């Protein structure tokens, strides 16, 4: 018996959103997406999909084609609900890159697998709202420091308060946040003696919300370990994780 993820209610919400994307709707689409979700949840190689879902090649081709068209990202944007932007949190997490994800033929500028202490890794940089729901994300190689992607996350934010840990401790990030009319809540590094007038320690205690979101996403095996060679396909995996979280709200 194969465990499925889409109830009738969840499927109806997803199906209506698919109609507004570049995807085409065919008979058997629901079962095909269940096959994609099964691989997403378990992390198995595509060839090991149970025959219950039909041809593994058909399921993979659907996932890959929708990745090319940006359908998974479009679904994330369409299904995202109303955001609470009183607080926005930003943070990054390391994702171990499986050996199956190595050796891709992507141009150097598109590669998001890099060497770090844990070996080959990818880093997911995430922005959330006040309830810890995903707003947007960026992918980089694992050897890229959080601070280098901080401005990109700030540009995505409409938060009144932006909360991040000390890995984003840089004056240009604070200045960019203030320029947006927001308040930066970023602690100083221990060796810094500069004042930090905007920092609210009590508000900073809620930063666990973004960590909680990473923990939820890592329940999905294909998110927690990167098996996809192509950046666009792993980008779609992250988008699909955000879609599934929003669908259930």
Secondary structure, 3 states (H helix, E strand, C coil): CCCCCCCHHHHHHHHHHHCCCCCCCCCCHHHHHHHHHHHHHHCCCHHHCCHHHCCHHHHHHHHHHHHHHCHHHHHHHHHCCCCCCCEEEEEEEEEEECHHHCCCCCCHHHCCCEEECCEEEEEEEEEECCCCCEEEEEEEECCCCHHHHHHHHHHHCCCCEEEECHHHCCHHHHHHHHHCCCEEEECCCCCCCCCCCCCCHHHHHHHHHHHHHHHHHCCCHHHHEECCCCHHHHHHHHHHHHHHHHHCC
